Amino acid sequence: MARAKLTLTFENEGERPRIYETEVTVEREKFEAGERRLAKELGADFTVATESRPEPKHNARVFGWLEFPQGSHDFLAFDDVYNGRELWRELTNLLLSAELDLTDAQSYKRLEPLTAPDFEDPEAVENVYYLHSEKMNHLNRCVYSLIKVQDLVNRLLHETLGGDLVSTTSPDWDRNELRRDNVMRGIDAKVANGELSASDAGTILDALGKPGRTLHQETVVTYRNRLTHHVNPSVDYAMFYSKPFSRTGDPVVDDHGNVKGFVRMLYSIPPIDFSFSDLHVAFSEYLDAVVEMLDLLAGVSILRR
């Protein structure tokens, strides 16, 4: 059993140092390699947490979504107004978290060595693995937040437009019925019935299309689908990932695009599927488009009452 003590000291010129300490009992055998690893991991987290950063790019626009119009509403529209505001709050939190996670991912990436560690040096591999895993945890959390935004936009439209865009008769309606195609059919029906203006419907349709028109959309969709439905795609370091082989192999095509056969390549270390730099560019761009989408939706008065 040992004692572990963590001391943080903040110093400003001409002022008394500010010291914060935490002490714990370590109920395990002495393990110096583990202590060194812990020190490096805490050092990395400390570096990321204290680095100087500009104000997040989208803060002003995102917080603006919470500035709801003042005034009275018909009591019959209570659910529309209340639920709509709650969903705008959730969307605001998601976007703020997504942008922070993307920034943190980039910070951990900057701490990684320029070359891959020697596989025969376990401490070097463990140190890089920690930085890489933190980087990917933040990146993937950003990806999941952006996926959830699309689902919550469906709910936002449903709630603010009367709660009847889709059928809600089954207990799991929000999973089975609240899909984008059903929501759009409900919007079309409201336009046809005169309950929603064609202008507002056009703005909604234009907004929903923004994320799908980004320059690196194929990267976004491919990575998102493989992350959520398949074995995790490798990023930067193949050694940290599983890579099942294709049973059929990769197609061999001639100059005319005709498949002539299949080949199975066996690698000691297979090539990576994605580089973090490419993913960072693609999801930064996608995040911008999602914010633009929500900004357009926020401009439709019936969606923000």
C-alpha positions in Angstrom: 0.0 0.0 0.0 1.3 3.5 -0.9 0.2 7.1 -0.9 -0.1 9.1 -4.1 -0.2 12.8 -4.0 -1.2 15.2 -6.9 -0.2 18.8 -6.5 -1.2 21.6 -8.9 0.4 25.0 -8.5 -0.8 28.1 -10.4 1.6 31.1 -10.4 1.1 34.6 -11.6 3.9 37.2 -11.4 3.6 39.3 -8.3 0.9 37.0 -6.7 1.0 34.2 -4.2 1.0 30.7 -5.7 -2.3 28.9 -5.6 -1.8 25.3 -4.7 -4.3 22.5 -4.9 -3.6 19.0 -3.6 -5.2 15.6 -3.8 -3.9 12.6 -1.9 -5.2 9.0 -2.2 -4.3 5.6 -0.8 -3.1 3.2 -3.5 -4.0 -0.3 -2.4 -1.9 -2.3 -4.8 1.6 -3.6 -5.2 4.3 -1.2 -6.3 4.4 -1.0 -10.1 6.8 1.7 -11.3 5.9 1.2 -15.0 2.3 1.9 -14.2 3.2 5.0 -12.2 5.2 6.4 -15.1 2.3 5.7 -17.4 -0.2 7.4 -15.1 2.1 10.4 -14.8 2.3 10.8 -18.6 -1.5 10.3 -19.0 -2.2 13.0 -16.3 0.4 15.2 -18.0 -1.4 14.9 -21.3 -4.8 15.6 -19.8 -3.4 18.6 -18.0 -1.8 19.9 -21.2 -5.1 19.6 -23.1 -7.2 21.1 -20.3 -5.0 24.2 -19.8 -4.0 25.1 -23.4 -4.9 28.5 -24.7 -7.9 28.4 -27.1 -9.9 31.0 -29.0 -13.6 31.2 -28.3 -15.4 28.3 -30.1 -16.4 29.3 -33.6 -20.1 28.7 -33.3 -20.8 29.8 -29.7 -22.6 33.1 -30.6 -24.8 31.5 -33.2 -25.6 28.4 -31.1 -26.5 30.4 -27.9 -28.7 32.6 -30.1 -31.1 29.6 -30.5 -32.0 30.0 -26.9 -33.2 33.6 -27.3 -36.9 32.8 -27.8 -39.5 35.4 -28.8 -41.4 37.0 -25.9 -45.2 37.1 -25.9 -48.3 35.1 -25.3 -49.4 31.9 -27.0 -52.7 30.1 -27.5 -53.0 27.5 -24.7 -53.8 24.9 -27.3 -50.3 25.3 -28.6 -48.7 24.8 -25.2 -47.1 21.4 -26.2 -45.8 22.9 -29.5 -44.1 25.8 -27.7 -42.9 24.0 -24.6 -41.5 20.9 -26.4 -40.0 23.0 -29.1 -38.0 25.0 -26.7 -36.8 21.9 -24.8 -35.6 20.5 -28.1 -33.8 23.7 -29.0 -32.0 23.5 -25.6 -31.0 19.9 -26.3 -29.8 20.8 -29.8 -27.8 23.7 -28.3 -26.1 21.4 -25.8 -25.3 18.8 -28.5 -23.7 21.3 -30.8 -21.6 22.9 -28.0 -20.4 19.4 -26.9 -19.7 18.4 -30.5 -17.5 21.4 -31.2 -15.7 21.0 -27.9 -15.1 17.3 -28.6 -13.7 18.0 -32.0 -11.3 20.6 -30.6 -10.2 18.2 -27.8 -9.6 15.5 -30.3 -7.3 17.8 -32.3 -5.4 18.7 -29.1 -4.7 15.1 -28.3 -3.6 14.6 -31.9 -1.0 17.3 -31.5 0.5 15.5 -28.5 1.1 12.3 -30.5 4.7 11.6 -31.8 5.4 12.3 -35.4 6.3 8.6 -36.0 4.6 5.4 -34.9 6.1 3.8 -31.8 8.4 0.8 -31.9 6.1 -2.2 -31.4 8.9 -3.8 -29.3 8.8 -0.9 -26.8 5.6 -1.6 -24.7 5.8 1.7 -22.8 6.0 3.7 -25.9 3.1 1.8 -27.4 1.0 2.3 -24.3 1.8 6.1 -24.2 0.7 6.5 -27.8 -2.3 4.3 -27.3 -3.6 6.6 -24.5 -3.2 9.7 -26.6 -4.8 8.0 -29.6 -7.7 6.5 -27.6 -8.5 9.9 -26.0 -8.3 11.5 -29.5 -10.7 9.0 -30.9 -13.0 9.0 -27.9 -13.5 12.7 -28.4 -13.8 12.5 -32.2 -16.3 9.6 -32.0 -18.4 11.4 -29.4 -18.6 14.3 -31.8 -19.7 12.0 -34.6 -22.4 10.5 -32.4 -23.6 13.9 -31.3 -24.0 15.0 -34.9 -25.9 11.8 -35.7 -28.2 12.5 -32.8 -28.8 16.1 -34.1 -30.4 14.7 -37.2 -32.8 12.5 -35.2 -33.7 15.4 -32.9 -34.4 17.7 -35.8 -37.0 15.2 -36.9 -38.5 15.4 -33.4 -38.2 19.2 -33.4 -40.2 19.5 -36.6 -42.8 17.0 -35.4 -43.3 18.8 -32.0 -43.3 22.4 -33.3 -45.7 21.7 -36.2 -48.5 20.3 -34.1 -47.2 16.8 -33.0 -49.0 15.1 -35.9 -46.4 14.8 -38.7 -46.1 11.1 -38.0 -48.3 8.5 -36.3 -47.8 8.3 -32.6 -50.2 5.4 -31.8 -47.5 2.8 -31.1 -45.3 2.9 -27.9 -42.1 3.0 -30.0 -43.3 5.6 -32.5 -40.3 7.8 -32.0 -38.1 4.9 -33.2 -40.2 3.4 -36.0 -42.2 6.4 -37.3 -40.1 9.4 -36.7 -38.0 9.1 -39.8 -37.0 11.9 -42.2 -39.1 10.5 -45.1 -42.2 10.3 -42.8 -41.6 13.8 -41.5 -41.3 15.2 -45.0 -44.6 13.5 -46.0 -46.2 15.1 -43.0 -44.9 18.5 -43.9 -46.2 18.1 -47.5 -49.6 17.3 -46.1 -49.6 20.4 -43.9 -48.7 22.6 -47.0 -51.5 20.9 -49.0 -54.0 21.6 -46.1 -52.9 25.2 -45.7 -51.5 24.6 -42.2 -47.9 25.5 -43.3 -46.8 28.0 -45.9 -45.0 26.9 -49.0 -42.3 29.4 -48.1 -41.7 28.0 -44.7 -41.7 24.4 -46.1 -39.2 25.5 -48.7 -36.9 26.9 -46.1 -37.1 23.7 -44.0 -36.3 21.6 -47.0 -33.3 23.8 -48.0 -32.0 23.7 -44.4 -32.3 19.9 -44.1 -30.2 19.5 -47.3 -27.3 21.5 -46.1 -25.3 18.8 -44.3 -25.7 16.4 -47.3 -24.0 18.9 -49.6 -20.6 19.2 -47.9 -17.5 18.7 -49.9 -16.3 15.7 -48.0 -19.7 14.1 -47.5 -18.6 10.7 -48.7 -15.9 10.5 -45.9 -18.5 11.6 -43.3 -21.1 9.0 -44.4 -18.6 6.1 -44.8 -16.9 6.7 -41.4 -20.2 7.2 -39.6 -21.7 4.0 -41.0 -18.6 1.9 -40.3 -18.3 3.3 -36.8 -21.9 2.6 -35.9 -22.6 -0.6 -37.7 -19.3 -2.5 -38.3 -15.9 -3.2 -36.9 -14.3 0.1 -36.0 -12.4 1.5 -39.0 -8.7 2.0 -38.3 -7.4 5.6 -37.9 -3.7 6.6 -38.0 -2.4 3.3 -36.3 -3.4 0.0 -37.7 -1.9 -1.9 -34.8 -4.7 -0.7 -32.5 -7.6 -2.1 -34.6 -9.1 -5.4 -35.7 -9.3 -6.0 -39.4 -11.3 -9.1 -40.5 -10.4 -10.3 -44.0 -12.9 -10.3 -46.8 -13.8 -13.9 -47.8 -14.1 -13.0 -51.5 -11.1 -10.7 -51.6 -10.7 -7.4 -53.5 -11.9 -7.2 -57.1 -9.3 -7.0 -60.0 -10.7 -5.0 -62.9 -9.4 -4.3 -66.4 -9.1 -1.0 -68.2 -12.8 -1.1 -69.0 -13.9 -1.6 -65.4 -14.8 -5.3 -65.9 -14.1 -7.6 -63.0 -11.5 -10.2 -64.0 -11.0 -11.9 -60.7 -10.4 -11.4 -57.0 -7.2 -11.2 -54.9 -6.7 -11.6 -51.2 -3.9 -9.5 -49.7 -2.4 -10.7 -46.5 -0.6 -8.0 -44.4 1.4 -8.3 -41.2 0.0 -4.8 -40.5 -2.9 -3.8 -42.9 -3.1 -0.3 -44.3 -5.2 2.2 -42.3 -8.7 3.1 -43.3 -8.7 6.8 -42.4 -6.3 9.5 -41.3 -7.3 11.7 -38.4 -6.5 14.8 -40.4 -8.9 13.8 -43.1 -11.6 13.0 -40.6 -11.1 16.3 -38.8 -11.5 18.3 -42.0 -14.6 16.3 -43.0 -16.4 16.6 -39.6 -15.4 20.2 -39.1 -17.0 21.0 -42.4 -20.0 18.8 -41.5 -20.3 20.6 -38.1 -20.4 23.9 -39.9 -23.2 22.7 -42.2 -25.2 21.3 -39.3 -25.0 24.7 -37.6 -26.1 26.4 -40.8 -29.0 24.0 -41.1 -30.2 24.8 -37.5 -29.7 28.5 -38.1 -32.0 28.3 -41.1 -34.6 26.4 -39.1 -34.3 28.9 -36.3 -35.3 31.6 -38.8 -38.7 29.9 -39.4 -40.9 31.6 -36.8 -43.3 28.7 -36.2 -40.3 26.4 -35.2 -39.1 28.9 -32.5 -42.0 30.3 -30.5 
